[in-house]
Every structure is written in structure tokens, then in C-alpha cells.
């Protein structure tokens, strides 16, 4: 039912393209395909202790540590999900985990909450430390040289020691860093600089952000500010750094390349009119062969994925979907032959309702050939009805691709999935636990799973969960089909809830069509 991808070429607004020749010589240097799909650039963060054994290369880190946002991990994690090995709960109900966990070189976990707290856990799920900021809604975290960086709703940037959890410095850098109650914007840190989506002035206050603020990682002193032209705006903006260039997008499908060293625009490809501001993720997912991928929403129930040339900003192909898109794509090798693949999560943005329960509509994960945009396989999550207290508005979080070709993704319907087309037949076998498994926690989530060796870390709005292996006695649950499996957190109340409201979900769905 999807239209064929279209190949287009546009003229970009170009600054100093010569500056990009080294930084964007990515065709053979950023990725090796299909052998490992690994980067060869140095690690963008330092380990938590000064040990030569921990001076890991780019491919040895969890993808969440990589400033080139790709949604790919060089680790396998575990092949299927059944039940978490450990679960950590937020200590207060007002703490909502809208963001995604990040891992350091020792697989310690870092995650922020809407109340302004930053938490660090061990890889076993034990609390290491808690840091309380002075304002709410800090953005997703960045790690560099033993420090955690973020910026809160009041425009205050923070540097926190990764080992002790103590403040290194804080500094007011902008009017806002997360406007319109959007705490999922993400910082990046590289080459001694911390890069943050921001609103520099009070006039810019609105939904989303209009600029990128660069500050010193050592002191927080301002280095430069780049403001997007023509009133462009980012939403849940995430910044990608490849060597000394930062790449990002806007809500209209526009893309930007800016020098980290001086904030100079290298190129800018304009977006399209009529894009939907409130739901378009503003991030370029870095891919192989000098390409990047951006998803955004048009007016109505329609979304677009664009493939960009990182050297020039030209659009290589675009693909339309007859559903919305609320998550950044992921790029990595999938299938038996390691095909370079773009994984996109499509589904209707969840609307606010006065109803005590939330209907999560049917939504899908689409795997596209990264070179052509053609479909390789798709998976559809059926509609669900969630209990009161549902906290997420996006249907999916950003997917994560493991080195073995498994796609891990959080769904607003209260599940985290592990999906793979292991036999390359173009489909996901729901009865094969090696191709389809999930854990049902029953809580809203737009978090992106993180992967270390033998470890999957996922979060919902109230919990952080660690999966290390299928627990004894739970194999049959992992192989049960989507239609018949009860929630993994099995209580009589949960089962009764699902039975009582299954018909109501179908009725609500028919009424909203």
C-alpha cells in the first residue's frame, strides 16, 4: 500500500564545502559493510576511569554513547526478550522518564526524569547516585571526558561528574533548552564542546527550539550560537556529530551541516511547507556511504523519510507513508546478508483525551533498503488500551539495531519488542522466538533501548529495565504469539483488565476511523 520511493535532487545552500571533504569522507571510513557495520573513528567519550584497557574505539561503545546518532550498536545484547533480570523504579510518582538511557564504557546507566533529576545505575540495576537540578525537563544526556551533560527547561546547562554524581559546573546559556514541555531534545558532546538545542531569547519561546548553542565542556562558556534561518524550528531535536561537523534537521524536513569548531553553516537544505510541528522528530540518523536519514510529518496522517548526501545536502531519495512518524529512524545491517537498512517507526500521534484510558492505535515498524528506500519487511503492533496514567504521546521510541540484526523498540502500548527477519523471507514470524518476542510492562514508553554486551537496557515512564538473558521457565512465554500471550507481569487484575477492555478498544477504534 506504500507508494514507490522517489529519487530527487535539490540545490542546497552551501557554505564552505571544502571543509567537509575530510569530515564527510564517510563512504569507506565511517562504516564497513557488511562486515560488522562498524565505525573506525575514535570514541567520542572518555571512559570513567583512566585505563588504557577502557580506551575503546567507536565500535566498542553502546550506540547511545556515539555522537553520530545511528540507532546501531556493535553489540548483540540478547536475542529475545521474556522478562527483565532487574527493574529499577523511580522513587517518586512525579518523576517521569521521558528520555532514553545512555551507557558508559562500563555499562553504567544514566537517565534523566521530568522533575529535573539525573540518575545513574550500575549494570546490575543498583542506584549509584542521584543529582537534582534546579528546573524541570532536562533533555537527553551526553557523555564526554567523564562528565554527563544536559540542559533544562530554564536554559541552564549542567556538567555532572560521571563517577561521583557531583556538579562540576552549571551555567545559564539560553532562555530555554526544552520549550513547549518537550524534554526529549538531546545534547551532543565532542571535541571539547557541548552542543545543545536551545532558544537563545525570550522572543523565541514556543514549541520546539530555533537554534543550536555550543559551550565549552570544561567551563560552560559560550562558544557560538547558530540560529536556523527563515523561522525554522526543531522539535525533540537531536544533534549528530561526525568528526568536527554537527548535523541536524528541522520539523519541515530541512537538514543542516554546521562546523563544530566555529558554528559556520556548511550547507542547508530547506524543508517543505505544511509539515506538522508538534510531532516531527528533528534529527539526522547517520548511515553508511556518506548518507543520513530524516523523518518528518506533513499535514494530516502522512510522513516522509528523506535520504541526504552528507557532503552536499542533496536529497537522494524520499519515501512517503500514510501514517505519522514520531521517532528518529535507525540505520544498520539486517538480514542474513547484512543489508544496509533504515528502520522507521510509523503510527498515529497519540492525542490528549479527557478519557481515563488511552487507546493506542495500530502502528508498524518498517525496514527499508538504505540504498533504494524499498521495503524489506514490516511488523504491525495491534491496537491496545492502557490504564489511566499513560504518559507518552508518541507511538514508538527510536529503534535500536544490534550487531546481530535484531531490532529493539519501545511501543506506547506498554511493550518493548525484539524483532528480526532471520531467514530473510521478508516477514516477522510471530511464532518464532528468534524473530519475535516482547516484554509487556503495561506502561507508556517512548524510550530508546540501549545495548551493551549481553545487556539490553530499556525504560518506560516509571521504570528502567535490564535484560541479560531469558530466565529459566520463561521460554514458552517468549514463544507465545502476540494474540494469546498474557502480560509478563501477570496479576489477576491485569488479566481481567485486558479481557474487560479488549472489546472497548475495538469499539473506540471503529468510532475514530
C-alpha positions as CSV (number, residue, x, y, z in Angstrom):
1,X,0.0,0.0,0.0
2,X,3.0,2.3,0.2
3,X,4.0,4.4,-2.9
4,X,7.3,3.7,-4.5
5,X,10.2,5.9,-3.3
6,X,11.0,8.9,-5.5
7,X,14.5,10.0,-6.4
8,X,15.1,13.7,-6.2
9,X,17.9,16.2,-6.3
10,X,17.9,19.6,-4.8
11,X,20.2,22.5,-4.6
12,X,21.5,23.2,-1.1
13,X,22.5,26.4,0.4
14,X,26.2,25.9,0.7
15,X,28.8,27.4,2.9
16,X,32.4,26.2,2.9
17,X,32.1,22.7,1.2
18,X,35.8,22.3,1.2
19,X,35.6,22.0,5.0
20,X,33.5,18.8,4.5
21,X,35.9,16.9,2.3
22,X,37.7,15.3,5.3
23,X,34.8,15.4,7.7
24,X,32.4,13.8,5.3
25,X,34.6,11.3,3.5
26,X,32.3,8.7,5.1
27,X,31.8,6.3,2.2
28,X,34.6,4.0,3.2
29,X,35.6,5.4,6.6
30,X,32.5,5.6,8.8
31,X,31.1,2.2,8.0
32,X,32.4,-1.2,6.8
33,X,29.6,-3.1,5.1
34,X,28.5,-5.7,5.8
35,X,31.4,-6.9,8.0
36,X,30.3,-5.6,11.4
37,X,28.9,-2.4,10.1
38,X,31.4,-0.7,12.4
39,X,32.8,2.8,12.7
40,X,36.6,3.4,12.6
41,X,36.6,6.9,14.2
42,X,37.8,7.3,17.8
43,X,35.4,7.0,20.7
44,X,33.7,10.3,21.3
45,X,33.7,9.9,25.1
46,X,36.3,9.0,27.6
47,X,35.8,6.1,30.0
48,X,35.0,6.7,33.6
49,X,38.5,5.8,34.8
50,X,41.8,6.4,33.1
51,X,42.6,2.9,32.0
52,X,44.2,2.0,28.7
53,X,42.0,-1.1,28.6
54,X,39.0,1.1,28.5
55,X,40.1,3.4,25.7
56,X,37.7,1.9,23.4
57,X,37.2,2.7,19.7
58,X,33.9,3.9,18.4
59,X,32.6,0.4,17.6
60,X,33.3,-0.8,21.2
61,X,30.7,1.6,22.8
62,X,27.0,1.3,23.1
63,X,25.4,3.3,20.3
64,X,24.0,5.7,22.8
65,X,27.5,7.0,23.5
66,X,28.1,7.7,19.9
67,X,27.6,11.3,18.9
68,X,26.8,10.2,15.3
69,X,23.2,9.1,16.0
70,X,22.5,5.9,14.1
71,X,20.5,3.7,16.3
72,X,23.0,0.9,15.7
73,X,25.1,-1.0,18.3
74,X,28.1,-3.2,17.7
75,X,26.9,-5.5,20.5
76,X,24.4,-8.3,20.2
77,X,22.7,-8.0,23.5
78,X,20.3,-10.9,23.9
79,X,18.4,-12.5,21.0
80,X,14.9,-12.5,22.5
81,X,13.0,-10.9,25.4
82,X,11.0,-12.6,28.1
83,X,11.3,-10.8,31.4
84,X,13.8,-8.3,32.8
85,X,16.6,-9.5,35.0
86,X,16.3,-6.4,37.1
87,X,13.9,-3.4,37.3
88,X,14.6,-0.1,38.9
89,X,11.6,2.2,39.8
90,X,11.6,6.0,40.1
91,X,11.4,6.9,43.7
92,X,8.6,9.5,43.3
93,X,5.5,9.5,41.2
94,X,6.3,12.9,39.8
95,X,9.5,11.6,38.2
96,X,8.6,10.6,34.7
97,X,11.2,9.1,32.4
98,X,10.5,10.7,29.0
99,X,14.1,10.3,27.9
100,X,16.3,7.4,26.9
101,X,19.0,5.7,29.0
102,X,22.7,6.0,27.9
103,X,25.5,3.7,28.8
104,X,29.2,4.4,29.5
105,X,32.1,2.2,28.7
106,X,31.5,0.1,31.9
107,X,27.8,-0.3,31.1
108,X,26.7,2.1,33.9
109,X,23.3,3.6,33.1
110,X,22.4,7.3,33.1
111,X,18.8,8.6,32.7
112,X,17.0,11.8,33.4
113,X,13.5,12.5,34.7
114,X,10.9,15.2,34.1
115,X,11.4,16.6,37.7
116,X,15.0,17.5,37.0
117,X,16.8,14.6,38.5
118,X,19.6,12.6,36.8
119,X,20.0,9.0,38.0
120,X,23.0,6.7,37.5
121,X,22.6,2.9,37.9
122,X,25.1,0.0,37.8
123,X,24.7,-2.6,35.0
124,X,23.0,-4.7,37.7
125,X,20.4,-2.0,38.2
126,X,21.6,-0.7,41.6
127,X,21.4,3.1,42.2
128,X,24.9,4.7,42.1
129,X,23.9,8.3,42.6
130,X,21.2,10.9,42.1
131,X,21.7,14.5,41.0
132,X,18.9,17.1,41.4
133,X,18.8,20.1,39.0
134,X,17.0,23.3,39.8
135,X,14.5,23.2,37.0
136,X,12.3,20.6,35.2
137,X,12.6,18.7,31.9
138,X,16.3,18.3,31.3
139,X,17.0,17.0,27.8
140,X,18.5,13.6,26.9
141,X,22.1,13.2,28.1
142,X,25.5,13.4,26.5
143,X,28.7,11.9,27.9
144,X,32.3,13.3,27.4
145,X,35.5,13.1,29.3
146,X,34.0,11.6,32.5
147,X,31.1,14.1,32.6
148,X,27.3,14.0,32.0
149,X,25.9,17.0,30.2
150,X,22.3,18.2,29.9
151,X,20.3,21.4,29.7
152,X,17.0,22.1,31.5
153,X,13.8,23.9,30.6
154,X,15.1,27.2,32.0
155,X,18.1,27.2,29.7
156,X,20.7,26.2,32.4
157,X,23.4,23.7,31.2
158,X,24.8,21.2,33.7
159,X,28.0,19.2,33.9
160,X,27.9,16.3,36.3
161,X,30.8,14.0,37.3
162,X,30.0,10.5,35.9
163,X,31.7,8.7,38.9
164,X,30.5,10.7,41.9
165,X,27.4,12.4,40.6
166,X,28.6,15.8,41.9
167,X,28.2,19.0,40.0
168,X,31.2,20.2,38.0
169,X,29.5,23.4,36.8
170,X,26.2,24.9,35.8
171,X,25.6,27.9,33.6
172,X,22.7,29.9,32.1
173,X,23.2,29.6,28.3
174,X,19.7,30.4,26.8
175,X,16.2,31.3,27.6
176,X,15.1,27.7,27.2
177,X,16.5,24.3,26.2
178,X,13.3,22.4,26.1
179,X,10.3,24.5,25.1
180,X,6.7,23.6,25.0
181,X,7.2,20.8,27.5
182,X,9.4,18.8,25.2
183,X,12.1,17.2,27.4
184,X,13.3,14.7,24.8
185,X,15.7,17.0,22.9
186,X,19.2,15.6,23.0
187,X,22.7,17.1,23.6
188,X,25.9,16.0,21.9
189,X,29.4,16.4,23.1
190,X,32.7,16.2,21.1
191,X,36.0,18.0,20.6
192,X,35.7,19.8,23.9
193,X,32.3,21.3,23.1
194,X,28.8,20.5,24.3
195,X,26.1,21.2,21.7
196,X,22.5,21.8,22.8
197,X,19.2,22.6,21.1
198,X,18.1,26.0,22.5
199,X,16.1,29.1,22.4
200,X,18.5,32.0,22.9
201,X,15.9,34.7,23.6
202,X,12.5,35.2,25.1
203,X,11.1,36.0,21.7
204,X,11.9,32.5,20.5
205,X,9.8,30.8,23.3
206,X,7.3,28.4,21.7
207,X,7.1,24.7,21.0
208,X,10.4,23.4,20.0
209,X,13.8,25.2,19.5
210,X,15.2,27.6,17.0
211,X,19.0,27.3,17.5
212,X,22.0,25.3,18.5
213,X,24.1,26.6,21.4
214,X,27.7,25.4,21.7
215,X,29.5,25.8,25.0
216,X,32.9,24.7,26.4
217,X,32.7,21.2,28.0
218,X,35.3,22.4,30.7
219,X,33.6,25.6,31.8
220,X,30.2,26.1,30.1
221,X,31.4,29.3,28.5
222,X,29.6,30.1,25.2
223,X,31.5,29.2,22.0
224,X,28.9,30.1,19.4
225,X,25.2,30.0,18.6
226,X,23.7,29.0,15.3
227,X,20.1,30.1,14.6
228,X,18.1,28.3,11.9
229,X,17.1,30.6,9.0
230,X,13.6,31.6,7.9
231,X,11.9,30.8,11.2
232,X,12.7,27.1,11.0
233,X,12.3,25.1,14.2
234,X,13.3,21.8,15.7
235,X,11.1,19.5,17.8
236,X,12.7,16.9,20.2
237,X,15.8,17.9,18.3
238,X,18.8,15.5,18.4
239,X,22.2,16.5,17.2
240,X,24.6,14.2,15.4
241,X,28.4,14.9,15.4
242,X,30.7,13.2,12.9
243,X,34.3,14.3,13.4
244,X,34.1,18.1,13.5
245,X,30.7,18.6,11.9
246,X,27.3,18.7,13.6
247,X,24.3,17.5,11.6
248,X,20.6,18.1,12.5
249,X,17.1,18.6,11.0
250,X,14.0,20.7,11.4
251,X,10.3,19.9,11.6
252,X,9.8,20.6,7.9
253,X,12.3,18.1,6.7
254,X,15.1,20.6,6.3
255,X,18.7,19.5,7.1
256,X,21.8,21.3,8.3
257,X,25.5,20.9,8.4
258,X,27.5,23.2,10.8
259,X,31.1,23.3,11.8
260,X,31.7,22.3,15.5
261,X,34.8,24.5,15.7
262,X,33.2,27.8,14.8
263,X,29.5,27.3,14.2
264,X,29.8,28.1,10.5
265,X,27.0,26.8,8.2
266,X,28.4,24.4,5.7
267,X,25.2,23.6,3.9
268,X,21.4,23.8,4.5
269,X,18.8,22.0,2.5
270,X,15.3,23.6,3.0
271,X,12.3,21.6,4.1
272,X,8.7,21.6,2.8
273,X,5.8,23.8,3.7
274,X,2.9,22.3,5.7
275,X,4.9,20.0,7.9
276,X,3.4,19.3,11.3
277,X,5.5,21.0,14.1
278,X,4.3,19.1,17.2
279,X,5.2,15.6,16.1
280,X,8.2,15.7,13.7
281,X,11.5,14.3,15.2
282,X,14.3,16.7,14.1
283,X,17.3,14.5,13.8
284,X,19.5,13.0,11.1
285,X,20.3,9.4,11.6
286,X,23.8,8.8,10.2
287,X,24.2,5.9,7.7
288,X,26.8,4.3,5.5
289,X,28.3,5.7,2.3
290,X,28.1,9.3,3.4
291,X,24.4,9.4,3.8
292,X,21.9,10.4,6.5
293,X,18.2,9.9,7.0
294,X,15.5,12.2,8.4
295,X,11.8,11.5,9.1
296,X,9.1,14.2,9.5
297,X,5.4,14.7,9.3
298,X,3.3,16.5,6.7
299,X,-0.1,17.9,7.4
300,X,-2.6,15.1,8.2
301,X,-1.7,11.5,8.5
302,X,1.3,11.4,6.3
303,X,5.0,11.2,6.9
304,X,8.2,11.4,4.8
305,X,11.7,9.9,5.1
306,X,14.5,11.7,3.2
307,X,17.9,10.4,2.4
308,X,20.6,13.1,2.3
309,X,24.1,13.2,0.9
310,X,26.3,14.4,3.8
311,X,28.8,16.1,1.5
312,X,26.4,18.3,-0.4
313,X,23.0,18.1,1.4
314,X,21.3,16.8,-1.8
315,X,18.2,14.7,-1.3
316,X,19.0,11.2,-2.8
317,X,15.5,9.7,-2.3
318,X,12.3,10.3,-0.4
319,X,9.6,7.9,0.8
320,X,6.1,8.7,1.9
321,X,3.9,6.8,4.4
322,X,0.2,7.1,5.0
323,X,0.8,7.3,8.8
324,X,2.5,9.7,11.1
325,X,6.1,9.3,12.3
326,X,7.2,10.3,15.8
327,X,10.6,8.7,16.2
328,X,14.1,9.1,14.7
329,X,15.0,6.3,12.2
330,X,17.7,3.8,12.9
331,X,20.3,2.6,10.4
332,X,22.2,-0.7,10.5
333,X,22.7,-4.1,8.8
334,X,19.7,-6.5,8.8
335,X,19.0,-9.9,7.4
336,X,21.3,-12.9,6.6
337,X,23.3,-10.8,4.1
338,X,23.7,-7.8,6.4
339,X,21.7,-5.5,4.0
340,X,22.2,-1.8,5.0
341,X,18.7,-0.9,6.3
342,X,16.8,2.1,7.6
343,X,14.3,1.1,10.3
344,X,11.4,3.6,10.6
345,X,8.6,3.6,13.2
346,X,5.2,4.8,11.9
347,X,1.9,5.3,13.6
348,X,-0.6,8.0,14.6
349,X,0.5,10.5,17.2
350,X,-1.5,9.9,20.4
351,X,-3.9,12.7,21.1
352,X,-4.7,14.0,24.5
353,X,-8.1,12.9,25.8
354,X,-10.3,13.5,28.8
355,X,-11.0,9.8,28.9
356,X,-9.4,7.9,31.8
357,X,-7.9,5.4,29.4
358,X,-5.8,5.7,26.3
359,X,-6.3,3.9,23.0
360,X,-3.0,3.2,21.3
361,X,-3.9,2.6,17.6
362,X,-2.3,0.0,15.3
363,X,1.2,1.0,14.3
364,X,4.1,-0.5,12.4
365,X,7.9,-0.9,12.1
366,X,9.1,-0.7,8.5
367,X,12.5,-1.9,7.3
368,X,13.7,-0.1,4.2
369,X,16.7,-0.8,1.9
370,X,19.0,2.1,2.8
371,X,20.2,2.4,-0.8
372,X,16.8,2.5,-2.5
373,X,14.1,3.1,0.1
374,X,12.2,-0.1,-0.9
375,X,10.5,-2.2,1.8
376,X,12.4,-5.2,3.1
377,X,9.9,-6.2,5.8
378,X,7.3,-4.8,8.2
379,X,5.8,-5.6,11.6
380,X,2.5,-4.3,12.9
381,X,1.6,-3.9,16.6
382,X,-2.1,-4.3,17.2
383,X,-4.1,-1.6,19.0
384,X,-4.1,-1.5,22.8
385,X,-6.0,0.1,25.6
386,X,-3.9,1.4,28.5
387,X,-4.8,2.0,32.1
388,X,-5.1,5.6,33.4
389,X,-1.8,7.4,33.9
390,X,-0.4,6.7,30.4
391,X,2.4,9.2,30.0
392,X,3.6,9.1,26.4
393,X,2.3,10.8,23.3
394,X,4.4,9.2,20.6
395,X,3.5,5.7,19.3
396,X,7.1,4.4,19.2
397,X,10.5,5.3,20.5
398,X,13.6,5.3,18.3
399,X,14.5,1.7,17.3
400,X,17.9,0.2,18.1
401,X,19.7,-2.3,15.8
402,X,22.0,-4.8,17.4
403,X,25.1,-6.2,15.6
404,X,23.3,-9.5,15.0
405,X,20.4,-7.7,13.2
406,X,17.8,-7.6,15.9
407,X,15.6,-4.5,16.2
408,X,14.7,-3.5,19.7
409,X,12.0,-0.9,20.1
410,X,9.6,0.5,22.7
411,X,5.9,0.8,21.9
412,X,3.4,3.2,23.6
413,X,1.1,0.2,24.1
414,X,3.2,-0.9,27.0
415,X,5.7,-3.3,25.4
416,X,9.4,-3.5,24.4
417,X,9.9,-5.7,21.3
418,X,12.8,-7.7,19.8
419,X,12.2,-8.2,16.0
420,X,14.4,-9.8,13.3
421,X,13.9,-11.3,9.9
422,X,16.4,-14.1,10.5
423,X,15.7,-16.1,7.4
424,X,15.3,-13.1,5.0
425,X,11.8,-14.1,3.8
426,X,10.5,-10.5,4.1
427,X,8.4,-11.1,7.2
428,X,8.5,-11.5,11.0
429,X,7.3,-14.9,12.2
430,X,5.3,-14.3,15.3
431,X,5.7,-17.9,16.4
432,X,9.4,-17.9,16.2
433,X,11.0,-16.5,19.4
434,X,14.2,-15.8,17.4
435,X,12.2,-13.4,15.2
436,X,9.6,-12.0,17.5
437,X,9.5,-11.6,21.3
438,X,8.4,-8.9,23.7
439,X,8.1,-8.0,27.3
440,X,4.8,-6.4,28.4
441,X,5.3,-3.9,31.2
442,X,1.9,-2.2,30.6
443,X,3.3,1.4,30.9
444,X,3.7,4.1,28.3
445,X,7.1,4.5,26.8
446,X,8.9,6.4,24.1
447,X,12.4,5.5,25.3
448,X,15.1,4.1,23.0
449,X,16.7,0.8,24.2
450,X,20.5,0.9,24.8
451,X,22.7,-2.2,24.2
452,X,26.0,-3.4,25.8
453,X,27.5,-6.8,25.5
454,X,24.9,-9.2,26.8
455,X,22.7,-6.4,28.1
456,X,19.6,-4.6,26.9
457,X,18.5,-1.5,28.9
458,X,15.0,-0.2,28.2
459,X,12.9,2.3,30.1
460,X,9.2,3.2,30.3
461,X,7.8,6.3,32.0
462,X,8.3,4.8,35.5
463,X,11.0,2.1,35.3
464,X,14.4,1.2,33.9
465,X,14.7,-2.5,33.0
466,X,17.8,-4.6,32.3
467,X,17.6,-7.8,30.2
468,X,20.6,-10.1,30.4
469,X,19.2,-13.5,29.4
470,X,16.0,-15.5,29.1
471,X,15.2,-16.6,32.6
472,X,14.6,-20.3,33.3
473,X,11.0,-21.4,32.9
474,X,10.0,-18.4,30.7
475,X,10.9,-19.8,27.3
476,X,7.4,-20.8,26.5
477,X,6.1,-17.3,27.2
478,X,8.7,-15.8,24.8
479,X,7.4,-18.1,22.0
480,X,3.7,-17.4,22.6
481,X,2.1,-15.4,19.9
482,X,1.1,-11.8,20.2
483,X,-2.6,-12.6,20.2
484,X,-2.6,-15.2,23.0
485,X,0.2,-14.2,25.4
486,X,-0.9,-12.6,28.7
487,X,1.2,-9.8,30.1
488,X,4.6,-10.9,31.5
489,X,3.7,-9.0,34.7
490,X,0.9,-11.5,35.4
491,X,-1.6,-10.4,38.0
492,X,-5.3,-11.3,38.1
493,X,-6.1,-7.6,37.9
494,X,-4.0,-7.2,34.7
495,X,-5.7,-10.2,33.0
496,X,-9.2,-9.0,34.0
497,X,-8.4,-5.5,32.6
498,X,-7.2,-6.9,29.3
499,X,-10.3,-9.1,28.9
500,X,-12.8,-6.4,30.0
501,X,-11.5,-3.7,27.7
502,X,-10.5,-5.7,24.6
503,X,-13.9,-5.1,23.1
504,X,-13.9,-1.5,24.1
505,X,-10.6,-0.9,22.3
506,X,-12.1,-2.3,19.1
507,X,-15.2,-0.1,19.5
508,X,-13.2,3.0,20.1
509,X,-11.1,2.2,17.0
510,X,-14.1,1.9,14.8
511,X,-15.6,5.2,16.1
512,X,-12.4,7.1,15.4
513,X,-12.0,5.9,11.8
